[in-house]
Amino acid sequence: MRAAVVVVLAAWSLLCGSLARADDGTLRIGSKRFTESYILAEVVAQTAAPHAKVEHRQGLGNTAIVLAALKNGSIDVYPEYVGTIDQEILKHGTQDKQPSSLEQMRRELAAMGFGIAVPLGFNNTYALAVRGDAGIATLSDLARQPALRFGLSHEFIGRGDGWPGLARRYGLPQQPRGLDHGIAYEALAARQVDVIDIYSTDAKIARYGLTVLRDDRVYFPRYDAVLLYRLDAAQRFPQAWKAIQGLEGKITERDMIGMNAAAELEGQAFAEVARRWLARQRDDKAGDKGGGTPEPAAARRSLAGVLFGPDLARLTGQHVLLVALSVLLAAIAGIPLGVLAAFQPRLRQPVLAVTGVLQTVPSLALLAMLIPLLGTIGIVPALVALFVYALLPIVRNTCTGILGIAPGLRQAALALGLTSRQRLWHVDLPLALPVILAGVKTAAVMSVGTATIAAFIGAGGYGERITTGLALNDNTMLLAGALPAAALALLTQGLFELIERRLVVAGKK
């Protein structure tokens, strides 16, 4: 037990020490969990890479999570949109008659330590879309169709510049259902919903022959793509920032639609899409206006190619680290709590109730709460969340195992003159060990699956592939993340069963 404590404390010190070094010479670029944000972040990262050490912390979730990461210094810059900055971040609201000017936004952001710069050259506004045969042309037409089924992204439903204000402006009586943006197009095509929210640069609009409804009452502001950054980033990485500024005005709406299509329709990796666009920009600058031989389109990768891709070892290491550390920490805390619950009847129900309630907190909600509390994204809040979820089976099994020991054995130990501490170490815990180990096994297997949520806050693991697959509605990518997680869960269960059998054999000797 002491060795385990020493190992955990050492690992924790290393983790916290590495996280404490905020200015370690790495320019950290964040992205939200949708295709365009991934691609733009890759364009920025590859532009800066020759001039600084760069890390892309991808798929961090919605605006609230990625903004929290920017505030606490976990990232230095990420792609954003002026409409989102104005209404969602600065909270100017949809009631303002005119959107704020860039200068006003810069002044308010500067007070927060942020800057807005590098307008990339295109406007990606929100819109609502219906099937081409719906016979609807404007948002006002929706009010006359109360039976229409709305499937809107969860962020759009909750945003100040999203559904609440839109419903008021147009008098819409419908009640939307939450739907992940990655699967909304397929749900619309399958007639499971009738109206979805879209981004105007989505590649699937043309593919599915959708009608984008005209905003005839001018509800949505412009959503020009820009970079939101920490003011100190430009000072810490002057050469990289100069190169990034060269992107200003370079990405047209047509370029962005094409890049989104390459990722969503052709299955190209985000990094490859960005690389090809940057290569074309260099060719154009060098005077090659397209007369050369175009690069062949990348073929869609097979499941085996994605599953055993070059990132497999890295993701496996991250996933195993998260599971091993969280379960070890949960065992160190949970076993003593289980012992306390077993020997203190008055505390038994409160301890079990608290650990049970903690496990009922939705995982994404817990992560969202931990980010501002801990002041960071990544491995630390992910470990805390996994630790919380692993506690209940360990505490419960420890308590059950000790309560299941025959009273006669305890009396025999007392008759032999053993103290309470000696009885605990030499009688109670050894006899309860198989039940305790079963609880640890349950916690470990559950943690393998739960650890996939870590990718939503930049902690890595197999969840990186799952979040990417969700953003692209790519079943191949989803399977490439789910299959290794399932295999790791089976290996974990097999390892614990082997340990249990050895303990049973050792106990019989």
Buried (B, 14 or more C-beta within 10 A) or exposed (E): EEEEEEEBEEBBEEBEEEBEEEEEEBBBBBBBBBBBBBBBBBBBBBBBBEBBEBBBBBBBBBBBBBBBBBBBBBBBBBBBBBBBBBBBBBEBEBEEEEBBEBEEBBEBBEEBEBBBBBBBBBBBBBBBBBBEEBEBEBBBBBBEBEEBBBBBBBBBBBBBBBBBBBBEBBEBEBEBBEBBBBBBBEBBBEEBBBBBBBBBBBBBBEEBEBBBBBBEEEBBBEBBBBBBBBEBBBEBBEEBBEBBEEBBEBBEBEBBBBBBBBBBBBBBBBBBBBBBBBEBBEBEEEEEEEEEEEEEEBEEBEEEEBBEBEBBEEBBEBBBBBBBBBBBBBBBBBBEBBBBBBBEEEEBEEBBEBBEEBBEBEBBEBBBEBBEEBBBBBBBBBBBBBBBBBBBBBBBBBBBBBBEBEEEEBEEBEEEEBEEEEBBEEBBBEBBBBBBBBBBBBBBBBBBBBBBBBBBBBBBBBBBBBBBBBBBBBEBBBBBBBBBBBEBBEEBBEEBEEEBEEBEEEEEE
